[in-house]
Amino acid sequence: MKIGILAYQGSFEEHALQLKRAMIKLNVSGDILPVKKTGDLKQVDGLIIPGGESTTIGIIAQKLGVLDDLKSKITEGTPVLGTCAGAIMLAKDVTDAKVSKKSQPLIGEMNIQVIRNYYGRQRESFEATLDFSVIGGGKGRVVFIRAPAIVKTWGEAKSLITLQGVTVMAEERNMIATTFHPELSNTTIVHEYFLDHVKR
């Protein structure tokens, strides 16, 4: 299998390392590729959209002509994991905790409402322990950095994991969204869960 990581900004290396660890645990082999242009997209069986600044990621993808191809790839059923900014990119409805409605280029294929900067700015970043039993794992420590929150799901989208009553991981068909950074976690369970989607 070939897994692409959108590589405009964000933690490409950390995601790649977690993917390699997850592949070893699942006894699967695969290549990990940076995705920056349409030609890169055509090669991959699964895609990770990492954290960073969602507006910047969307603008770069749009300028390079990749945004519409991302939408098509996901609509066609390619498994995708969007983390933090990636979750914002996937969402159909995005607002900001400070400036309310936010106009930005989005993939907009997942039936979730996301509030950007839900917990505050950089200084309000924090760590928390989550229970991953619903996706086959135990408890794991994760990091929230200028994190959004998934405040509503509808249609086929469903909440998988919550923190203090707020959804931090959701799923809809081939799409998985987390508001935390699983690449900075002490567990590979999120990447294992994503790879299971790719294997199907």
C-alpha positions as CSV (number, residue, x, y, z in Angstrom):
1,M,0.0,0.0,0.0
2,K,1.0,3.6,-0.5
3,I,0.1,6.2,2.1
4,G,0.3,9.9,1.2
5,I,0.7,12.7,3.7
6,L,-0.2,16.2,2.5
7,A,3.1,18.0,2.9
8,Y,2.5,21.8,2.7
9,Q,3.1,22.2,6.4
10,G,2.6,20.3,9.6
11,S,4.2,17.2,11.1
12,F,5.0,15.0,8.0
13,E,7.9,13.2,9.7
14,E,6.0,12.5,12.9
15,H,3.0,11.1,11.0
16,A,5.4,9.0,8.8
17,L,7.1,7.6,12.0
18,Q,3.8,6.7,13.6
19,L,2.7,5.1,10.3
20,K,5.8,2.9,10.2
21,R,5.3,1.8,13.8
22,A,1.6,1.0,13.1
23,M,2.6,-1.0,9.9
24,I,5.0,-3.1,12.0
25,K,2.3,-3.8,14.6
26,L,-0.2,-4.8,11.9
27,N,2.4,-6.7,9.9
28,V,1.8,-4.8,6.7
29,S,4.3,-3.3,4.3
30,G,3.9,0.0,2.5
31,D,5.4,3.2,1.3
32,I,4.9,6.7,2.7
33,L,4.9,9.5,0.2
34,P,4.7,13.3,0.5
35,V,1.8,14.7,-1.5
36,K,2.1,18.2,-2.9
37,K,0.6,18.0,-6.4
38,T,-2.1,16.1,-8.3
39,G,0.4,13.6,-9.7
40,D,1.3,12.6,-6.1
41,L,-2.4,12.0,-5.3
42,K,-2.9,9.5,-8.1
43,Q,-0.4,7.1,-6.5
44,V,-1.8,6.7,-3.0
45,D,-4.2,4.3,-1.5
46,G,-4.8,6.4,1.6
47,L,-4.2,10.0,2.6
48,I,-3.3,11.9,5.8
49,I,-4.1,15.6,6.1
50,P,-2.0,16.8,9.0
51,G,-2.2,19.7,11.4
52,G,-0.9,23.2,10.7
53,E,-2.9,26.2,9.7
54,S,-6.1,25.1,7.9
55,T,-6.5,28.3,5.9
56,T,-2.9,28.2,4.7
57,I,-3.2,24.5,3.7
58,G,-6.5,25.2,1.8
59,I,-5.1,28.2,0.0
60,I,-1.9,26.4,-1.1
61,A,-3.9,23.4,-2.2
62,Q,-6.3,25.6,-4.2
63,K,-3.5,27.6,-5.8
64,L,-1.7,24.4,-6.9
65,G,-4.9,23.0,-8.3
66,V,-5.0,20.1,-5.8
67,L,-8.1,21.0,-3.7
68,D,-10.6,19.7,-6.2
69,D,-8.6,16.6,-6.8
70,L,-8.5,16.0,-3.1
71,K,-12.3,16.3,-3.0
72,S,-12.6,13.8,-5.9
73,K,-10.2,11.4,-4.4
74,I,-12.1,11.4,-1.1
75,T,-15.5,11.3,-2.7
76,E,-14.4,8.2,-4.7
77,G,-13.7,6.4,-1.4
78,T,-10.0,6.8,-0.7
79,P,-9.5,6.5,3.1
80,V,-8.4,9.8,4.7
81,L,-7.3,10.8,8.2
82,G,-7.6,14.5,9.0
83,T,-5.9,15.6,12.2
84,C,-6.5,19.0,13.8
85,A,-6.3,21.3,10.7
86,G,-7.0,18.3,8.6
87,A,-10.3,17.8,10.5
88,I,-11.2,21.4,9.7
89,M,-10.4,20.8,6.0
90,L,-12.7,17.8,5.9
91,A,-15.7,19.5,7.7
92,K,-18.7,20.8,5.9
93,D,-19.4,23.5,8.5
94,V,-16.6,25.5,10.0
95,T,-16.7,28.5,12.4
96,D,-14.1,30.1,14.6
97,A,-14.4,30.6,18.3
98,K,-13.3,34.2,18.0
99,V,-14.5,35.5,14.7
100,S,-17.6,33.3,14.1
101,K,-18.1,32.2,10.5
102,K,-14.8,31.6,8.7
103,S,-14.5,31.7,4.9
104,Q,-11.7,29.5,3.8
105,P,-11.0,26.8,1.1
106,L,-12.2,23.5,2.4
107,I,-12.6,19.9,1.2
108,G,-16.0,20.0,2.9
109,E,-17.0,16.4,2.5
110,M,-17.6,15.3,6.1
111,N,-20.9,15.8,7.9
112,I,-19.4,17.5,10.9
113,Q,-19.4,21.0,12.3
114,V,-16.1,22.2,13.6
115,I,-15.2,25.2,15.7
116,R,-11.6,26.4,15.2
117,N,-9.5,27.4,18.2
118,Y,-12.2,25.9,20.5
119,Y,-10.0,25.6,23.5
120,G,-8.1,28.9,22.9
121,R,-4.8,29.9,21.2
122,Q,-1.3,28.5,21.4
123,R,-0.9,29.0,25.1
124,E,-4.1,27.0,25.9
125,S,-2.6,23.9,24.2
126,F,-2.7,20.9,26.5
127,E,-2.3,17.1,26.9
128,A,-5.1,14.7,27.8
129,T,-5.6,10.9,28.2
130,L,-8.2,9.4,25.9
131,D,-9.9,6.0,26.0
132,F,-9.4,4.3,22.6
133,S,-11.3,1.1,23.4
134,V,-14.0,1.9,20.8
135,I,-11.3,1.6,18.0
136,G,-9.5,-1.4,19.6
137,G,-6.9,0.3,21.8
138,G,-6.4,1.2,25.4
139,K,-5.8,4.5,27.0
140,G,-3.3,6.9,25.4
141,R,-1.9,10.3,26.0
142,V,-2.5,12.9,23.2
143,V,-1.7,16.5,22.5
144,F,-4.2,19.3,21.6
145,I,-2.4,22.3,20.0
146,R,-4.7,25.3,19.2
147,A,-7.2,22.5,18.8
148,P,-10.6,22.7,17.2
149,A,-13.7,20.8,18.4
150,I,-16.3,18.7,16.6
151,V,-19.5,20.1,18.0
152,K,-22.0,18.4,15.7
153,T,-22.3,15.3,13.5
154,W,-25.1,14.4,11.2
155,G,-26.0,12.0,8.4
156,E,-23.5,9.0,8.4
157,A,-21.0,10.8,10.5
158,K,-20.6,9.6,14.1
159,S,-18.7,10.5,17.2
160,L,-16.1,7.9,18.2
161,I,-14.3,9.5,21.1
162,T,-15.1,12.4,23.4
163,L,-13.3,14.5,26.0
164,Q,-15.4,16.2,28.6
165,G,-18.5,15.7,26.4
166,V,-17.0,17.2,23.2
167,T,-16.2,15.0,20.2
168,V,-12.4,14.8,19.5
169,M,-12.6,11.9,17.0
170,A,-15.3,11.2,14.4
171,E,-15.8,9.0,11.4
172,E,-17.9,8.9,8.3
173,R,-17.4,6.1,5.8
174,N,-13.8,6.5,4.5
175,M,-13.1,9.7,6.5
176,I,-11.6,9.9,10.0
177,A,-11.2,13.2,11.8
178,T,-9.3,13.9,15.0
179,T,-9.0,17.3,16.8
180,F,-5.8,16.1,18.6
181,H,-2.4,15.1,17.1
182,P,-2.2,11.3,17.0
183,E,1.3,11.6,15.5
184,L,2.5,13.0,18.9
185,S,0.8,10.3,21.0
186,N,2.3,7.5,22.9
187,T,0.0,5.1,21.1
188,T,-0.2,4.2,17.4
189,I,-3.9,3.1,17.6
190,V,-5.3,5.9,15.5
191,H,-2.8,5.2,12.7
192,E,-3.5,1.4,13.0
193,Y,-7.3,2.2,12.8
194,F,-6.6,4.3,9.7
195,L,-4.5,1.6,8.1
196,D,-7.3,-0.9,8.7
197,H,-9.5,1.3,6.6
198,V,-6.9,1.3,3.8
199,K,-6.6,-2.5,3.9
200,R,-10.3,-3.0,3.4
